[in-house]
């Protein structure tokens, strides 16, 4: 299975970009992993948030194949600790998790999605298989990239029994 992280817009922080690249390299040693950065939506000072979300939605929906398992990284999603997330991930990577209505089918790609500053349009929410929250706190969509890639790497090291995660 391929894992992709799909983001809206590129990061304007070189420090965040370096962290994401470092973890992406580490993750790629364990699974096929890619980062897809969609272009920022053009806007003016008068552009409404709903208009921005709709434009981002159009870009995002073009990225998903019919058999993708799409996971939104969203503050309204389910929260896991690191071991629970590793178990969740392991079930999807092994094909033992039920997908949609409990069916035992295996997606070819696990697509994690970080939306823009205003969140996700209802059309993207409708397409998603599920949502995961990294915290009840609010983070910028920029810093979430670094936090998520670190947690994905941590989950993979837990699944491989490596000493990165200390408890």
N, C-alpha and C positions, 0 to 999 in steps of 0.2 A: 504494500500500500504506500502511496505517496502522501506526504503531509505538506500542505502549503499554508503559509500565513499570507492572507490577502489584506492589504491596507489601503485606505483611501488617502492619497497624497503622500509625498515623500517627507521624511523628517527634515526639519531645518536645524536640528541639533547634531553637530558632528560627534558629540559624546554618545548620544543615543545610537547613532548609526554605527559607531565602532562596537558598542556593546552587542547590538543585534547581529552584526557581522561575525563577531567572535562566537556567540552562541549558535548561530546558524552553521558555522563551520563544525563546531562540536556535535551538533545534532546530526549533521550530514554524515558523520562517521557511523551513526547508528541506524538511521533510516533515510530514505530519499526525502529530502526537505528542500523547499524553495520559499522565497519571499517574493510576492508579487505586489509591486507598488503601483497603484493606479494614479493617474494624474489628478491634481487638485482641480476641483470644479471652479470655473471662472465665476467671479461674483463681484458685485459692487457693494457700496455701503448700504444700498437700499434693497439688496437681495434678501428675501425672506428666508428664514431657516427651513421652512417646508419646501421651498423651491430648491434649496441646496440639497436637502435630503433626497428629494425626488431625482435630481440629476445624479447624485452619488448612487442611488438605487439602480438607475439604468446602467451605469458602469459596472456595478457589482453583479447584477443579474446576468450579464454577458459572460462573466467569469465561471459560472457554475455549469457543470455538465449534469445531465439527468441523474447519473448514478453517484454524484458527490454527496458525501455526508457533511453538511454545512453546519458549523458551530459558530454562533455569534459570541464574541467576547463583549459582554454587556452587563451593566450593573444590575439588571433585572434577572439575571440568570441564576442557576444553581451554583452554590459555593461548595468547594471541596478543599480539604487540606491536601498537602502534597502527596501523602500516601494514597488518599482516596482518588485524587486525580490520576496518579500512576495506575491504579487499578482500573479506572474508567478508560484510560488510554490503552492499557494492555488488552482489555476486552475488545476494543474496536480494532486494534492491530491484529489480533488473533482471529477476528471474525466470529467471536462467541457472543457478542452483544446483539441484542435484538434491535433491528432498525425499523422504525415506523410501524406502528400497530403490532409490535412484537415479532415481525417477520425475521427469519434468520437469513438475511442476505448480506453480502459483503460489498461495501463501497470500494471503488478503486482509489478514491482520493478522500482524505480527511482535510477539509478546508476550514481553517480557523479565520475569522473575519474581524478586523478592527475597523469600525466605521469612522466617520468624521466627527467633528466637534459637537454636532447636534444629534448624534445617535443614528438609529436605523429607521428608514422608511417602512411603513407597514408591508409593502411588497417584499422587502428583504426578510422581514420577520416571518412572513408567510412561507417563504421558501426554505427557511432554516430548519434543520432537523432538531436543534436544541440550542440553548444559550447557557453560557457559563460566565459566572461573575468571578473576577479575581479578588474582589474585596467589596465590602459595603462602602468603603471610602470612594471618593471620586478622584480619578487620575486623568491627566491629559491623555488624549489618544496617542500622543507621541511617546510618552513614557511607558504606556501599556505595552508597546512593542518590546522594550527591553525586559519588562517584568514577565511578560508571557514567554518569550524565548528562553529566559532563565528557568521558568517553571517547567516548560516542555523538556528542556535538557535534564532538569532534576528528575522529572518523572521517568525519563528513559534510563537514567542511571539507577533509579530504584528498581525498575523492571529488570535491569541487567545485574542487580546485586552489587553494584559498585559503591565505594565508600564516600561518594560526593555528599550524600544526604546523611546528616548525623542526627541521631535521636537519643 
